[in-house]
Amino acid sequence: MNEPAPGPLAALRGAGKRYGAVHALDGVDLEVRPGEVLAVLGPNGAGKSTALGLLTGRVGADAGRVSLFGGDPRQPEIRRHIGVMLQEARLPDALRVHEHVALHSSYYGAPRPVAESLELAGLTALARRPYGALSGGEQRRVQFALALCGRPALMFVDEPTTGLDVEARRNFWQVIRRLRDEGVAIVLTTHYLEEADALADRIVLLAGGRVRAEGSPEQLKRQAAGSCVTARSHLSPEVIAAWPEAAAVQRMEGRLQVRTAQPEQLLRRWLAADPSLAGLQVQALSLEDAFLDLTRAPAAAGVRQEAIA
Ligand SMILES: Nc1ncnc2c1ncn2[C@@H]1O[C@H](COP(=O)(O)OP(=O)(O)OP(=O)(O)O)[C@@H](O)[C@H]1O
């Protein structure tokens, strides 16, 4: 007989959080599955940290449900099985790196050996250095060591590689993969598309407090893939926006710029409708452009009139 699929380790169901007039989260559904790396992406203010705050019990939801290991993340006993690295952490400067890790490890029932936590975070050579004498990137690594030292089943790491140099970022990616191979599920927020692409099994893309897209990096790339066709034409943007191949139309310095996933079909239709079409350019969208498109609210009529300087 087949085992039933294990339920999510953590979930938001229709979760909402307001700060005054700001909807930091507005009806968000999200789940973290066992053993996966889930990347939460989105522009500044998208609601990424708020989502992590809800899941880790630091922030209370105004609407919807939040669950962690099937319980309420606001209960300290439930939170004992997670490791958290926030965007900012204040730790005593005078304590040495190994003292921080040993102290933090003592809060858990079955922590990793301190030397192993230091090694995983790339801190072995810095173990005797006072925290206050570390660089910003090195301090991030200590915060990461504190998140993993309790051998959590689920880790939440908020922008872990911001401020890290390229080598430190690549090392961090290796450690994340190693932890995942151990069966640890990891939720990370990042502004680096490349990082989500390299690490994530799934991506949830937030913008304006809502989920805009969700799927594996490959699925999201396919969803976002597209081209940008630009030309001078006597047709109005409204006419082109009504074509099935046109995702969005924009006026640009006397020309029309059309986003499309089917550039060949679009061009055939455009040329048939306007044989005088001139100044034609076809460009592939970069992945970054495509993600920006996915995070924007769809324009009501698919036409953006503003000129790009
Ligand atoms: N404590 C707070 N008080 C008031 N507004 C808040 C608070 N925390 C978050 N917000 C607002 O909620 C929205 C979502 O913020 P959040 O920090 O979750 O976004 P984010 O996606 O993590 O952004 P960033 O990438 O800049 O870290 C923003 O508009 C933010 O200004």
PDBQT file of the ligand as one rigid body, heavy atoms in Angstrom, charges set to zero:
ROOT
HETATM    1  N1  LIG A 401       6.575  46.681  11.300  1.00  0.00    +0.000 N 
HETATM    2  C1  LIG A 401       6.067  47.288  10.214  1.00  0.00    +0.000 A 
HETATM    3  N2  LIG A 401       5.388  48.441  10.345  1.00  0.00    +0.000 NA
HETATM    4  C2  LIG A 401       4.844  49.064   9.266  1.00  0.00    +0.000 A 
HETATM    5  N3  LIG A 401       4.939  48.588   8.007  1.00  0.00    +0.000 NA
HETATM    6  C3  LIG A 401       5.608  47.438   7.817  1.00  0.00    +0.000 A 
HETATM    7  C4  LIG A 401       6.201  46.737   8.903  1.00  0.00    +0.000 A 
HETATM    8  N4  LIG A 401       6.801  45.618   8.410  1.00  0.00    +0.000 NA
HETATM    9  C5  LIG A 401       6.598  45.639   7.068  1.00  0.00    +0.000 A 
HETATM   10  N5  LIG A 401       5.877  46.724   6.727  1.00  0.00    +0.000 N 
HETATM   11  C6  LIG A 401       5.448  47.063   5.353  1.00  0.00    +0.000 C 
HETATM   12  O1  LIG A 401       4.871  45.906   4.780  1.00  0.00    +0.000 OA
HETATM   13  C7  LIG A 401       5.277  45.765   3.419  1.00  0.00    +0.000 C 
HETATM   14  C8  LIG A 401       5.979  44.424   3.229  1.00  0.00    +0.000 C 
HETATM   15  O2  LIG A 401       7.215  44.466   3.929  1.00  0.00    +0.000 OA
HETATM   16  P1  LIG A 401       8.229  43.239   3.955  1.00  0.00    +0.000 P 
HETATM   17  O3  LIG A 401       9.368  43.643   4.855  1.00  0.00    +0.000 OA
HETATM   18  O4  LIG A 401       7.499  41.992   4.265  1.00  0.00    +0.000 OA
HETATM   19  O5  LIG A 401       8.728  43.186   2.429  1.00  0.00    +0.000 OA
HETATM   20  P2  LIG A 401       9.976  42.426   1.799  1.00  0.00    +0.000 P 
HETATM   21  O6  LIG A 401       9.452  41.744   0.579  1.00  0.00    +0.000 OA
HETATM   22  O7  LIG A 401      10.648  41.580   2.812  1.00  0.00    +0.000 OA
HETATM   23  O8  LIG A 401      10.892  43.652   1.377  1.00  0.00    +0.000 OA
HETATM   24  P3  LIG A 401      12.502  43.787   1.248  1.00  0.00    +0.000 P 
HETATM   25  O9  LIG A 401      12.893  43.042   0.023  1.00  0.00    +0.000 OA
HETATM   26  O10 LIG A 401      12.666  45.280   1.082  1.00  0.00    +0.000 OA
HETATM   27  O11 LIG A 401      13.117  43.253   2.506  1.00  0.00    +0.000 OA
HETATM   28  C9  LIG A 401       6.146  46.963   3.101  1.00  0.00    +0.000 C 
HETATM   29  O12 LIG A 401       5.347  47.949   2.501  1.00  0.00    +0.000 OA
HETATM   30  C10 LIG A 401       6.630  47.409   4.463  1.00  0.00    +0.000 C 
HETATM   31  O13 LIG A 401       6.895  48.803   4.484  1.00  0.00    +0.000 OA
ENDROOT
TORSDOF 0
